[in-house]
Amino acid sequence: ALWPVAAVEVHTSREVDAVNGTNLRLKCTFSSSSPISQRLSVTWNFQPEDQSSHEPVFYYLKEPYKMTTGRFKERVTWDGNIQRNDVSIVIWNLQPSDNGTFTCQVKNPPDVDGTIGEVRLKVVQKVQFSEIHFLAVAIGSACVLMIIVVIIVIFCRHFRKKRQQKTEVADTEL
């Protein structure tokens, strides 16, 4: 009456940062002591930062099934390969409201218990200037300022010499 149940191990990144408006591949792989079954299923869920209830993101059973409702409708595509133990998805056009925890659960009968992979996603705003751009602008501005100062000094010396020569010529004539 009792069937031995083995565990499925699921592996994901712990935390991922992504830029607002970009696409992101949420990688999830698994290992199972049993051969891959026709009844293998993959469930991706999402829990927002405010800890409200889980929302379905994606489901796989023999083939990928997209969600027909919810915040991820038409924004998630299958990017996995079951034969390579890869059950990853891609989320399109990330938004700040996508901040939260994604879970990846794999069941490969008779392996139905095991770990659930968790990925904490943080969507950041696109930065206009990176530190390198800021540094380049600062160094470029300093160089331009130095060139302007050198040119002003050269002109001042030139005009001072001319004025001094005119004064010497005038003194000589007197």
ROTI-284685 format. One record per residue (C-alpha): residue number from 1; residue in one letter; chain; x, y, z. Coordinates in pm, whole numbers. Example, Ala and Ser with C-alpha at 12.3 -4.5 7.8 and 13.67 -1.06 7.14 Angstrom:
BEGIN
<i:1, aa:A, ch:A, x:1230, y:-450, z:780>
<i:2, aa:S, ch:A, x:1367, y:-106, z:714>
This chain:
BEGIN
<i:1, aa:A, ch:A, x:0, y:0, z:0>
<i:2, aa:L, ch:A, x:292, y:235, z:59>
<i:3, aa:W, ch:A, x:494, y:345, z:-241>
<i:4, aa:P, ch:A, x:847, y:468, z:-178>
<i:5, aa:V, ch:A, x:864, y:841, z:-250>
<i:6, aa:A, ch:A, x:1191, y:1002, z:-346>
<i:7, aa:A, ch:A, x:1263, y:1373, z:-346>
<i:8, aa:V, ch:A, x:1310, y:1617, z:-630>
<i:9, aa:E, ch:A, x:1581, y:1875, z:-575>
<i:10, aa:V, ch:A, x:1517, y:2215, z:-732>
<i:11, aa:H, ch:A, x:1796, y:2470, z:-789>
<i:12, aa:T, ch:A, x:1754, y:2845, z:-851>
<i:13, aa:S, ch:A, x:1944, y:3167, z:-794>
<i:14, aa:R, ch:A, x:1866, y:3312, z:-453>
<i:15, aa:E, ch:A, x:1840, y:3676, z:-560>
<i:16, aa:V, ch:A, x:1830, y:3849, z:-897>
<i:17, aa:D, ch:A, x:1839, y:4220, z:-985>
<i:18, aa:A, ch:A, x:1697, y:4342, z:-1316>
<i:19, aa:V, ch:A, x:1637, y:4678, z:-1482>
<i:20, aa:N, ch:A, x:1285, y:4811, z:-1524>
<i:21, aa:G, ch:A, x:1145, y:4745, z:-1873>
<i:22, aa:T, ch:A, x:1387, y:4461, z:-1958>
<i:23, aa:N, ch:A, x:1332, y:4086, z:-1996>
<i:24, aa:L, ch:A, x:1470, y:3832, z:-1750>
<i:25, aa:R, ch:A, x:1527, y:3458, z:-1762>
<i:26, aa:L, ch:A, x:1443, y:3300, z:-1428>
<i:27, aa:K, ch:A, x:1660, y:2991, z:-1427>
<i:28, aa:C, ch:A, x:1534, y:2678, z:-1251>
<i:29, aa:T, ch:A, x:1687, y:2332, z:-1278>
<i:30, aa:F, ch:A, x:1605, y:2008, z:-1101>
<i:31, aa:S, ch:A, x:1742, y:1667, z:-1025>
<i:32, aa:S, ch:A, x:1535, y:1355, z:-965>
<i:33, aa:S, ch:A, x:1623, y:1000, z:-872>
<i:34, aa:S, ch:A, x:1358, y:876, z:-1116>
<i:35, aa:P, ch:A, x:1368, y:897, z:-1495>
<i:36, aa:I, ch:A, x:1176, y:1191, z:-1639>
<i:37, aa:S, ch:A, x:810, y:1096, z:-1637>
<i:38, aa:Q, ch:A, x:533, y:1189, z:-1882>
<i:39, aa:R, ch:A, x:352, y:1318, z:-1575>
<i:40, aa:L, ch:A, x:630, y:1564, z:-1482>
<i:41, aa:S, ch:A, x:479, y:1898, z:-1382>
<i:42, aa:V, ch:A, x:629, y:2240, z:-1318>
<i:43, aa:T, ch:A, x:454, y:2516, z:-1128>
<i:44, aa:W, ch:A, x:583, y:2873, z:-1110>
<i:45, aa:N, ch:A, x:418, y:3105, z:-854>
<i:46, aa:F, ch:A, x:478, y:3462, z:-738>
<i:47, aa:Q, ch:A, x:443, y:3628, z:-400>
<i:48, aa:P, ch:A, x:465, y:4010, z:-399>
<i:49, aa:E, ch:A, x:681, y:4193, z:-146>
<i:50, aa:D, ch:A, x:373, y:4283, z:59>
<i:51, aa:Q, ch:A, x:339, y:3908, z:136>
<i:52, aa:S, ch:A, x:-12, y:3888, z:-10>
<i:53, aa:S, ch:A, x:-128, y:3556, z:-152>
<i:54, aa:H, ch:A, x:63, y:3360, z:-414>
<i:55, aa:E, ch:A, x:-24, y:3423, z:-778>
<i:56, aa:P, ch:A, x:20, y:3165, z:-1053>
<i:57, aa:V, ch:A, x:282, y:3258, z:-1313>
<i:58, aa:F, ch:A, x:327, y:2951, z:-1532>
<i:59, aa:Y, ch:A, x:241, y:2581, z:-1550>
<i:60, aa:Y, ch:A, x:389, y:2287, z:-1740>
<i:61, aa:L, ch:A, x:240, y:1937, z:-1783>
<i:62, aa:K, ch:A, x:348, y:1761, z:-2104>
<i:63, aa:E, ch:A, x:352, y:2108, z:-2261>
<i:64, aa:P, ch:A, x:377, y:2471, z:-2145>
<i:65, aa:Y, ch:A, x:56, y:2646, z:-2035>
<i:66, aa:K, ch:A, x:50, y:3025, z:-2020>
<i:67, aa:M, ch:A, x:-165, y:3204, z:-1765>
<i:68, aa:T, ch:A, x:-481, y:3357, z:-1909>
<i:69, aa:T, ch:A, x:-530, y:3606, z:-1624>
<i:70, aa:G, ch:A, x:-323, y:3800, z:-1374>
<i:71, aa:R, ch:A, x:-27, y:4035, z:-1387>
<i:72, aa:F, ch:A, x:188, y:3790, z:-1587>
<i:73, aa:K, ch:A, x:-68, y:3724, z:-1861>
<i:74, aa:E, ch:A, x:117, y:3734, z:-2197>
<i:75, aa:R, ch:A, x:442, y:3834, z:-2022>
<i:76, aa:V, ch:A, x:585, y:3488, z:-1949>
<i:77, aa:T, ch:A, x:727, y:3234, z:-2192>
<i:78, aa:W, ch:A, x:872, y:2888, z:-2145>
<i:79, aa:D, ch:A, x:1250, y:2873, z:-2186>
<i:80, aa:G, ch:A, x:1320, y:2531, z:-2040>
<i:81, aa:N, ch:A, x:1429, y:2195, z:-2172>
<i:82, aa:I, ch:A, x:1286, y:1903, z:-1974>
<i:83, aa:Q, ch:A, x:1541, y:1657, z:-2117>
<i:84, aa:R, ch:A, x:1818, y:1874, z:-1971>
<i:85, aa:N, ch:A, x:1636, y:1915, z:-1636>
<i:86, aa:D, ch:A, x:1582, y:2285, z:-1712>
<i:87, aa:V, ch:A, x:1241, y:2436, z:-1631>
<i:88, aa:S, ch:A, x:1327, y:2805, z:-1674>
<i:89, aa:I, ch:A, x:1093, y:3083, z:-1785>
<i:90, aa:V, ch:A, x:1138, y:3434, z:-1928>
<i:91, aa:I, ch:A, x:946, y:3731, z:-1790>
<i:92, aa:W, ch:A, x:902, y:4017, z:-2038>
<i:93, aa:N, ch:A, x:890, y:4390, z:-1968>
<i:94, aa:L, ch:A, x:971, y:4383, z:-1596>
<i:95, aa:Q, ch:A, x:793, y:4635, z:-1376>
<i:96, aa:P, ch:A, x:857, y:4752, z:-1017>
<i:97, aa:S, ch:A, x:534, y:4570, z:-923>
<i:98, aa:D, ch:A, x:718, y:4245, z:-1011>
<i:99, aa:N, ch:A, x:937, y:4281, z:-701>
<i:100, aa:G, ch:A, x:888, y:3974, z:-486>
<i:101, aa:T, ch:A, x:960, y:3602, z:-464>
<i:102, aa:F, ch:A, x:911, y:3354, z:-747>
<i:103, aa:T, ch:A, x:885, y:2985, z:-661>
<i:104, aa:C, ch:A, x:960, y:2693, z:-890>
<i:105, aa:Q, ch:A, x:817, y:2353, z:-797>
<i:106, aa:V, ch:A, x:885, y:2034, z:-990>
<i:107, aa:K, ch:A, x:703, y:1703, z:-948>
<i:108, aa:N, ch:A, x:830, y:1395, z:-1133>
<i:109, aa:P, ch:A, x:615, y:1101, z:-1021>
<i:110, aa:P, ch:A, x:695, y:901, z:-821>
<i:111, aa:D, ch:A, x:925, y:1186, z:-702>
<i:112, aa:V, ch:A, x:665, y:1434, z:-582>
<i:113, aa:D, ch:A, x:819, y:1573, z:-265>
<i:114, aa:G, ch:A, x:1127, y:1783, z:-238>
<i:115, aa:T, ch:A, x:1260, y:2133, z:-232>
<i:116, aa:I, ch:A, x:1089, y:2433, z:-387>
<i:117, aa:G, ch:A, x:1321, y:2677, z:-561>
<i:118, aa:E, ch:A, x:1288, y:3042, z:-462>
<i:119, aa:V, ch:A, x:1415, y:3347, z:-651>
<i:120, aa:R, ch:A, x:1385, y:3692, z:-496>
<i:121, aa:L, ch:A, x:1352, y:3949, z:-775>
<i:122, aa:K, ch:A, x:1438, y:4314, z:-734>
<i:123, aa:V, ch:A, x:1348, y:4541, z:-1026>
<i:124, aa:V, ch:A, x:1553, y:4861, z:-1026>
<i:125, aa:Q, ch:A, x:1496, y:5182, z:-1222>
<i:126, aa:K, ch:A, x:1720, y:5244, z:-1521>
<i:127, aa:V, ch:A, x:2002, y:5478, z:-1423>
<i:128, aa:Q, ch:A, x:2065, y:5764, z:-1666>
<i:129, aa:F, ch:A, x:2439, y:5791, z:-1595>
<i:130, aa:S, ch:A, x:2655, y:5513, z:-1468>
<i:131, aa:E, ch:A, x:2954, y:5590, z:-1250>
<i:132, aa:I, ch:A, x:3184, y:5549, z:-1552>
<i:133, aa:H, ch:A, x:2982, y:5799, z:-1757>
<i:134, aa:F, ch:A, x:2985, y:6045, z:-1468>
<i:135, aa:L, ch:A, x:3363, y:6003, z:-1431>
<i:136, aa:A, ch:A, x:3417, y:6053, z:-1806>
<i:137, aa:V, ch:A, x:3207, y:6373, z:-1803>
<i:138, aa:A, ch:A, x:3392, y:6505, z:-1496>
<i:139, aa:I, ch:A, x:3738, y:6437, z:-1645>
<i:140, aa:G, ch:A, x:3635, y:6577, z:-1985>
<i:141, aa:S, ch:A, x:3498, y:6894, z:-1825>
<i:142, aa:A, ch:A, x:3816, y:6939, z:-1620>
<i:143, aa:C, ch:A, x:4030, y:6901, z:-1935>
<i:144, aa:V, ch:A, x:3823, y:7156, z:-2129>
<i:145, aa:L, ch:A, x:3843, y:7398, z:-1835>
<i:146, aa:M, ch:A, x:4223, y:7359, z:-1818>
<i:147, aa:I, ch:A, x:4255, y:7426, z:-2194>
<i:148, aa:I, ch:A, x:4041, y:7740, z:-2162>
<i:149, aa:V, ch:A, x:4254, y:7867, z:-1870>
<i:150, aa:V, ch:A, x:4578, y:7803, z:-2065>
<i:151, aa:I, ch:A, x:4441, y:7989, z:-2371>
<i:152, aa:I, ch:A, x:4336, y:8287, z:-2153>
<i:153, aa:V, ch:A, x:4681, y:8298, z:-1991>
<i:154, aa:I, ch:A, x:4854, y:8287, z:-2332>
<i:155, aa:F, ch:A, x:4633, y:8571, z:-2466>
<i:156, aa:C, ch:A, x:4693, y:8782, z:-2156>
<i:157, aa:R, ch:A, x:5072, y:8739, z:-2185>
<i:158, aa:H, ch:A, x:5061, y:8811, z:-2557>
<i:159, aa:F, ch:A, x:4862, y:9133, z:-2512>
<i:160, aa:R, ch:A, x:5078, y:9237, z:-2216>
<i:161, aa:K, ch:A, x:5393, y:9189, z:-2431>
<i:162, aa:K, ch:A, x:5241, y:9393, z:-2714>
<i:163, aa:R, ch:A, x:5142, y:9668, z:-2475>
<i:164, aa:Q, ch:A, x:5490, y:9661, z:-2320>
<i:165, aa:Q, ch:A, x:5653, y:9679, z:-2667>
<i:166, aa:K, ch:A, x:5432, y:9978, z:-2759>
<i:167, aa:T, ch:A, x:5530, y:10150, z:-2436>
<i:168, aa:E, ch:A, x:5903, y:10083, z:-2504>
<i:169, aa:V, ch:A, x:5871, y:10214, z:-2863>
<i:170, aa:A, ch:A, x:5692, y:10527, z:-2736>
<i:171, aa:D, ch:A, x:5961, y:10583, z:-2468>
<i:172, aa:T, ch:A, x:6236, y:10537, z:-2729>
<i:173, aa:E, ch:A, x:6076, y:10794, z:-2960>
<i:174, aa:L, ch:A, x:6057, y:11045, z:-2680>
